[in-house]
Amino acid sequence: MKPNIAQKSPFAVDLESGKTYYWCACGQSKKQPFCDGSHKGTAFAPVAYTPTKTGKYYLCGCKHTNTPPLCDGTHTKL
């Protein structure tokens, strides 16, 4: 099963050091790039991510990254 492509570019978000965020891996969340529970009943599960530094992060929007939840440029090949 492949995830839905939420968008073919990363989501630029400000994240706080030490706080855990849950990245949507299925692509169905209405609160992209974060999980809203839309994956329930599927094989997908959100990815927990706790940054070590406060700042801007680029979270994968295409849901096909090899480095979840961070964008690795895979969207340019879709």
PyMOL commands that set and color helices and strands:
alter all, ss='L'
color gray80, all
select helices_A, chain A and resi 74-77
alter helices_A, ss='H'
color red, helices_A
select strands_A, chain A and resi 11-15+21-23+47-49+55-59
alter strands_A, ss='S'
color yellow, strands_A
deselect
rebuild
show_as cartoon
